[in-house]
Amino acid sequence: MPPIHYLTTAAEVQQCAADLRNQPRIAIDLEFDDMRHRYGRNLALIQLFDGRTVYLIDPLPLTNPAHELEPIWELLRDSAIDKVFHSCKSDILLLDELYGVHVRHITDTSVQYTLLGESDNNISLGRLIQSELGIEVDKGEQKSNWLKRPLTDAQKQYAANDVLYLFELADRLQTKLAALGRSQWAEEENVALEDVRYTRDERPYLRIAGKYRILPPEMPLFRDLYLLRDQVARQIDRPPYMVFANDRLAELARDTPRTLAEWQAARGLHPELKRAPYLDQLAGFLPDVFVPVPEPTLPPEQRRFPFRRRLTGEKAARADAREQLLLQLKTFITEDINVYVANLVLSNRLISDIIEEGADHALRPWQRAILRDTAMQHQLPYDTIASPFQ
């Protein structure tokens, strides 16, 4: 077992960065809390491994983490150093959101495994370690509170395991990809991860509303209750579900208390919500008082399948013909390679994108090559789907 260094000071972070500066690659993982124990997304731990030593960097004791972690951010931005992750999107989104860090030169073992075309689903790191290396790692700390201090020895060992095996996994998977002639696929997908950016969802309540099938007349109150809940959660630094649960949010929008006393007696609400100044806001939601502000219309780019809905007549028929050709090609890819690769090249989302934007714009080079070769082999007209719809 390599040594595990637990770092809690700016000087230790600086020394760690210096130790890693000339390494060709670094295995990395993050532990963070995403609205489970505190409000928002909070970085709790950075795990690094250079093949000899595991470094666990604790950002919580640092006075100014954004500044004091800058030596580590410099490593992540350095395109000369390969950063080996497993399923990195949530990590790189967090780094962009909280610190404006854009990671360069990424190898993602989840991407490598997916491109082997052996399964339709993402595989967990624990399962991948077991299937490829024959090692069973303890995942008992997966859902522990990573913001609670001090960290236990079990948490530290769990965190170390998340980076200890990444080099060996990446090398094994790369060998398998090379044997299948798919190394270029992985390279293109990993390069694309460098462009992943965090974007703020201006109307997050719509995702929840869809789950509970909130009707248009109910939406203004549902939205305003959601926003009040978020305001209280931010104030008390607790996840919104601790103010009141999502299913309670839907219930309150549909069966709203009719008096202030009923609001104060309502079940499942955090006590802070029943005190000033929030109680005054609840009073504004009483049915006899509430004035609904209609939900603004979604811009076209955020509507579901806006392109196809705009088409009628001859244009709609041509779009349908493009779709049928793509579905035919997907069937042939399934027969020629397998269903997993067919879904990587022509998922439902990609089919929709190709119909509108064309395959040359919507697909990566490796996907275009498979689609073009399949069309040629089966004497189907690739050129008719290569360009944007007109």
C-alpha positions as CSV (number, residue, x, y, z in Angstrom):
1,M,0.0,0.0,0.0
2,P,1.5,3.4,-1.0
3,P,1.8,6.0,1.8
4,I,-1.2,8.3,2.2
5,H,-0.4,11.9,3.0
6,Y,-3.2,13.9,4.5
7,L,-2.7,17.6,3.8
8,T,-4.4,20.5,5.6
9,T,-2.2,23.6,5.2
10,A,-1.3,25.9,2.3
11,A,2.4,25.0,2.7
12,E,1.6,21.3,2.4
13,V,-0.5,22.0,-0.7
14,Q,2.4,24.0,-2.2
15,Q,4.9,21.2,-1.6
16,C,2.5,18.6,-3.0
17,A,2.2,20.6,-6.2
18,A,5.9,20.9,-6.4
19,D,6.3,17.1,-6.0
20,L,3.8,16.5,-8.8
21,R,5.0,19.2,-11.2
22,N,7.2,16.9,-13.3
23,Q,5.0,13.8,-13.3
24,P,3.7,12.6,-16.7
25,R,0.3,11.8,-15.2
26,I,-1.8,12.2,-12.1
27,A,-4.7,10.1,-10.9
28,I,-7.4,12.4,-9.5
29,D,-10.8,12.3,-7.8
30,L,-12.9,14.7,-5.7
31,E,-15.2,14.2,-2.8
32,F,-17.9,16.8,-2.6
33,D,-21.3,17.4,-1.0
34,D,-24.1,18.1,-3.5
35,M,-27.1,19.4,-1.5
36,R,-27.0,16.4,0.9
37,H,-25.7,17.9,4.2
38,R,-25.2,21.6,3.4
39,Y,-26.6,24.1,0.9
40,G,-25.1,24.1,-2.6
41,R,-22.1,22.1,-3.9
42,N,-19.1,22.1,-1.6
43,L,-15.7,20.6,-2.3
44,A,-14.7,18.3,0.6
45,L,-11.5,16.5,-0.5
46,I,-9.1,16.2,-3.4
47,Q,-7.4,12.9,-3.9
48,L,-4.2,12.7,-6.0
49,F,-1.9,9.8,-6.9
50,D,1.4,9.8,-8.8
51,G,2.0,6.1,-8.8
52,R,3.9,6.2,-5.5
53,T,2.1,8.4,-3.0
54,V,-1.5,9.2,-2.4
55,Y,-2.2,12.8,-1.4
56,L,-5.5,13.7,0.3
57,I,-5.9,17.5,0.3
58,D,-8.5,18.8,2.7
59,P,-9.8,22.2,1.6
60,L,-11.9,22.8,4.7
61,P,-9.1,23.9,7.1
62,L,-7.7,26.3,4.5
63,T,-8.3,30.0,5.1
64,N,-8.8,30.9,1.4
65,P,-9.2,27.6,-0.5
66,A,-9.6,29.2,-3.9
67,H,-6.3,31.0,-3.6
68,E,-4.4,28.4,-1.5
69,L,-5.4,25.5,-3.9
70,E,-4.1,27.5,-7.0
71,P,-0.9,25.3,-7.2
72,I,-3.1,22.3,-7.7
73,W,-5.3,24.2,-10.2
74,E,-2.1,24.9,-12.2
75,L,-1.4,21.2,-12.4
76,L,-4.9,20.6,-13.7
77,R,-4.6,23.2,-16.3
78,D,-1.3,21.9,-17.5
79,S,-1.8,20.1,-20.8
80,A,1.6,18.3,-20.4
81,I,0.3,16.3,-17.5
82,D,-2.3,13.5,-18.1
83,K,-5.1,13.6,-15.6
84,V,-6.7,10.2,-15.1
85,F,-10.2,10.2,-13.7
86,H,-13.1,7.8,-13.5
87,S,-16.4,9.4,-14.7
88,C,-15.1,12.9,-14.4
89,K,-17.9,15.1,-15.6
90,S,-19.3,15.9,-12.2
91,D,-15.8,16.7,-11.0
92,I,-14.9,19.0,-13.8
93,L,-18.3,20.7,-13.6
94,L,-17.7,21.4,-9.9
95,L,-14.2,22.8,-10.5
96,D,-15.5,25.1,-13.2
97,E,-18.5,26.2,-11.1
98,L,-16.7,26.9,-7.8
99,Y,-13.1,27.8,-9.0
100,G,-13.2,28.5,-12.7
101,V,-10.8,25.7,-13.3
102,H,-10.8,24.1,-16.8
103,V,-9.0,20.7,-16.7
104,R,-6.7,19.9,-19.7
105,H,-5.4,16.5,-20.9
106,I,-8.0,14.1,-19.5
107,T,-8.1,10.3,-19.6
108,D,-11.4,9.0,-18.3
109,T,-11.6,5.3,-17.5
110,S,-15.4,5.4,-17.7
111,V,-15.1,6.7,-21.3
112,Q,-12.6,4.0,-22.1
113,Y,-14.9,1.3,-20.8
114,T,-17.9,2.6,-22.6
115,L,-16.1,2.7,-25.9
116,L,-15.3,-1.0,-25.6
117,G,-18.9,-1.5,-26.3
118,E,-19.4,-4.2,-23.8
119,S,-22.3,-2.6,-21.9
120,D,-24.9,0.1,-22.4
121,N,-24.5,1.7,-18.9
122,N,-21.8,3.6,-17.1
123,I,-19.9,1.3,-14.8
124,S,-19.0,2.3,-11.2
125,L,-15.4,2.5,-10.3
126,G,-15.8,-0.3,-7.7
127,R,-17.3,-2.7,-10.3
128,L,-14.6,-1.8,-12.9
129,I,-11.8,-2.5,-10.4
130,Q,-13.3,-5.8,-9.6
131,S,-14.0,-6.8,-13.2
132,E,-10.6,-5.7,-14.6
133,L,-8.2,-6.2,-11.7
134,G,-10.0,-8.8,-9.6
135,I,-9.9,-6.6,-6.5
136,E,-12.9,-5.9,-4.3
137,V,-12.7,-2.5,-2.7
138,D,-14.8,-1.4,0.2
139,K,-17.4,1.2,-0.9
140,G,-19.1,1.5,2.5
141,E,-18.1,5.2,2.9
142,Q,-19.6,6.2,-0.5
143,K,-22.5,8.1,1.1
144,S,-20.8,9.3,4.3
145,N,-20.8,13.0,5.2
146,W,-17.5,14.2,3.6
147,L,-17.9,17.6,5.2
148,K,-17.8,16.3,8.8
149,R,-14.5,16.5,10.5
150,P,-12.4,14.7,11.5
151,L,-12.4,12.3,8.7
152,T,-12.2,8.6,9.8
153,D,-9.5,6.2,8.8
154,A,-12.1,4.3,6.8
155,Q,-13.0,7.5,4.9
156,K,-9.3,8.2,4.1
157,Q,-8.8,4.6,2.9
158,Y,-11.9,4.8,0.7
159,A,-10.8,8.1,-0.7
160,A,-7.3,6.7,-1.5
161,N,-8.9,3.7,-3.2
162,D,-10.6,6.0,-5.7
163,V,-7.2,7.0,-7.2
164,L,-5.0,4.0,-6.4
165,Y,-6.1,1.8,-9.3
166,L,-6.7,4.4,-12.0
167,F,-3.4,4.1,-13.8
168,E,-3.6,0.3,-14.0
169,L,-7.2,0.5,-15.2
170,A,-6.4,3.2,-17.8
171,D,-3.5,1.1,-19.2
172,R,-5.6,-2.1,-19.3
173,L,-8.5,-0.4,-21.0
174,Q,-6.2,1.4,-23.5
175,T,-4.7,-2.0,-24.5
176,K,-8.2,-3.4,-25.1
177,L,-9.2,-0.4,-27.1
178,A,-6.0,-0.6,-29.2
179,A,-6.7,-4.2,-30.0
180,L,-10.2,-3.2,-31.3
181,G,-8.8,-0.3,-33.3
182,R,-10.6,2.2,-31.1
183,S,-7.8,4.3,-29.5
184,Q,-8.8,7.2,-31.6
185,W,-12.4,7.0,-30.4
186,A,-11.2,7.4,-26.8
187,E,-8.8,10.2,-27.7
188,E,-11.6,12.2,-29.3
189,E,-14.0,11.7,-26.4
190,N,-11.4,12.6,-23.8
191,V,-10.4,15.8,-25.7
192,A,-14.1,16.8,-25.8
193,L,-14.2,16.6,-22.0
194,E,-12.0,19.7,-21.9
195,D,-14.8,21.8,-23.3
196,V,-17.4,20.7,-20.6
197,R,-18.5,23.9,-18.8
198,Y,-20.9,24.6,-15.9
199,T,-24.0,26.5,-16.9
200,R,-26.5,27.8,-14.3
201,D,-30.0,26.5,-14.7
202,E,-32.2,29.6,-14.4
203,R,-35.3,27.6,-13.8
204,P,-34.4,24.5,-11.9
205,Y,-38.0,24.1,-10.5
206,L,-39.1,23.0,-14.0
207,R,-37.3,19.7,-13.6
208,I,-39.2,19.0,-10.4
209,A,-42.5,20.3,-11.8
210,G,-42.2,17.8,-14.7
211,K,-41.8,14.9,-12.3
212,Y,-44.9,15.9,-10.4
213,R,-46.8,16.9,-13.5
214,I,-47.6,20.4,-12.3
215,L,-50.3,21.9,-14.4
216,P,-49.9,25.4,-15.9
217,P,-52.3,27.1,-13.4
218,E,-50.4,25.6,-10.5
219,M,-46.9,26.6,-11.8
220,P,-46.7,30.2,-10.4
221,L,-47.3,29.1,-6.8
222,F,-45.1,26.0,-7.3
223,R,-42.3,28.2,-8.5
224,D,-42.7,30.8,-5.8
225,L,-42.7,28.1,-3.1
226,Y,-39.6,26.5,-4.6
227,L,-37.8,29.9,-4.6
228,L,-38.8,30.6,-1.0
229,R,-37.6,27.1,0.0
230,D,-34.3,27.8,-1.7
231,Q,-34.0,31.2,0.1
232,V,-34.5,29.6,3.5
233,A,-32.1,26.7,2.7
234,R,-29.4,29.2,1.7
235,Q,-29.9,31.2,4.9
236,I,-29.7,28.3,7.3
237,D,-27.0,26.5,5.1
238,R,-29.0,23.3,4.7
239,P,-30.2,21.4,1.6
240,P,-33.6,22.5,0.4
241,Y,-35.1,19.0,1.2
242,M,-34.5,19.8,4.9
243,V,-36.8,22.9,4.6
244,F,-39.5,20.7,3.1
245,A,-39.4,17.7,0.7
246,N,-40.1,17.8,-3.0
247,D,-43.3,15.8,-2.7
248,R,-44.5,18.2,0.0
249,L,-43.8,21.1,-2.4
250,A,-46.2,19.6,-4.9
251,E,-48.8,19.0,-2.3
252,L,-48.6,22.6,-1.0
253,A,-49.0,23.9,-4.5
254,R,-52.1,21.9,-5.1
255,D,-53.7,22.0,-1.6
256,T,-52.4,25.3,-0.2
257,P,-53.2,26.2,3.5
258,R,-56.0,28.8,3.6
259,T,-55.0,30.6,6.8
260,L,-51.7,31.6,8.5
261,A,-52.6,29.2,11.3
262,E,-52.8,26.4,8.8
263,W,-49.4,27.3,7.5
264,Q,-48.0,27.3,11.0
265,A,-49.6,23.8,11.6
266,A,-48.5,22.4,8.3
267,R,-46.5,19.2,8.6
268,G,-43.0,18.7,7.2
269,L,-41.9,22.4,7.2
270,H,-38.7,23.5,8.8
271,P,-39.3,25.7,12.0
272,E,-37.4,28.6,10.4
273,L,-40.0,28.8,7.7
274,K,-42.7,29.5,10.3
275,R,-41.0,32.5,11.8
276,A,-40.6,36.1,10.5
277,P,-39.6,37.1,7.9
278,Y,-40.5,33.9,6.1
279,L,-43.9,33.6,7.7
280,D,-44.9,36.9,6.1
281,Q,-44.0,35.5,2.7
282,L,-46.1,32.4,3.4
283,A,-49.0,34.8,4.2
284,G,-48.6,36.1,0.6
285,F,-49.4,32.6,-0.7
286,L,-52.8,32.3,0.9
287,P,-55.4,31.6,-1.8
288,D,-57.3,34.8,-1.2
289,V,-54.1,36.9,-1.4
290,F,-51.8,35.2,-3.9
291,V,-51.5,37.0,-7.2
292,P,-49.9,34.5,-9.7
293,V,-47.3,35.8,-12.1
294,P,-47.4,33.6,-15.2
295,E,-44.3,31.5,-16.0
296,P,-42.4,33.1,-19.0
297,T,-42.5,31.1,-22.2
298,L,-39.4,29.0,-22.7
299,P,-37.1,30.2,-25.5
300,P,-37.1,27.9,-28.6
301,E,-33.7,26.3,-27.8
302,Q,-35.0,25.1,-24.5
303,R,-38.2,23.5,-25.7
304,R,-38.4,19.8,-26.4
305,F,-37.9,18.9,-30.1
306,P,-38.5,22.5,-31.2
307,F,-37.1,21.9,-34.6
308,R,-39.4,19.0,-35.6
309,R,-42.4,20.8,-34.2
310,R,-41.8,23.8,-36.5
311,L,-41.9,21.6,-39.7
312,T,-45.0,20.9,-41.8
313,G,-45.9,19.6,-45.2
314,E,-43.0,18.7,-47.5
315,K,-40.3,19.7,-45.0
316,A,-41.8,17.5,-42.3
317,A,-41.8,14.6,-44.7
318,R,-38.1,15.2,-45.6
319,A,-37.2,15.3,-41.9
320,D,-39.1,12.0,-41.4
321,A,-37.1,10.5,-44.3
322,R,-33.8,11.5,-42.6
323,E,-35.0,9.9,-39.4
324,Q,-35.9,6.7,-41.2
325,L,-32.5,6.5,-42.9
326,L,-30.7,7.0,-39.6
327,L,-32.8,4.3,-37.9
328,Q,-32.0,2.0,-40.8
329,L,-28.3,2.8,-40.4
330,K,-28.5,2.2,-36.6
331,T,-29.9,-1.3,-37.4
332,F,-27.0,-2.1,-39.7
333,I,-24.4,-0.9,-37.1
334,T,-26.1,-3.1,-34.5
335,E,-25.8,-6.1,-36.9
336,D,-22.3,-5.3,-38.1
337,I,-20.8,-4.3,-34.7
338,N,-23.2,-4.5,-31.7
339,V,-26.1,-2.6,-30.2
340,Y,-23.8,-0.8,-27.7
341,V,-21.7,0.8,-30.4
342,A,-24.9,1.6,-32.4
343,N,-26.2,3.5,-29.4
344,L,-22.9,5.4,-29.0
345,V,-23.1,6.5,-32.7
346,L,-26.9,7.0,-33.0
347,S,-28.5,7.6,-29.7
348,N,-32.0,9.2,-29.8
349,R,-30.5,12.6,-28.9
350,L,-27.9,12.3,-31.7
351,I,-30.5,11.2,-34.2
352,S,-32.5,14.4,-33.4
353,D,-29.3,16.5,-33.7
354,I,-28.3,14.9,-37.0
355,I,-31.8,15.5,-38.5
356,E,-31.4,19.2,-37.8
357,E,-27.7,19.9,-37.9
358,G,-26.3,17.1,-40.1
359,A,-23.9,14.3,-39.2
360,D,-20.8,16.3,-40.1
361,H,-21.7,18.8,-37.4
362,A,-23.4,16.6,-34.8
363,L,-20.9,13.7,-34.6
364,R,-17.3,13.3,-33.7
365,P,-14.9,12.1,-36.4
366,W,-14.9,8.5,-35.2
367,Q,-18.7,8.4,-35.2
368,R,-18.9,9.9,-38.6
369,A,-16.5,7.4,-39.9
370,I,-18.6,4.5,-38.7
371,L,-21.8,6.0,-40.0
372,R,-20.2,6.8,-43.4
373,D,-18.6,3.3,-43.7
374,T,-21.9,1.6,-42.8
375,A,-23.8,3.7,-45.3
376,M,-21.2,2.8,-48.0
377,Q,-21.2,-0.9,-47.1
378,H,-25.0,-1.1,-47.3
379,Q,-25.3,1.3,-50.3
380,L,-27.2,4.0,-48.4
381,P,-26.8,7.7,-49.2
382,Y,-24.7,9.2,-46.4
383,D,-24.5,12.6,-48.2
384,T,-28.2,13.1,-47.6
385,I,-27.7,13.3,-43.8
386,A,-24.2,14.8,-43.8
387,S,-25.3,18.5,-44.1
388,P,-27.8,20.6,-42.1
389,F,-31.5,20.3,-42.9
390,Q,-32.6,22.8,-45.4
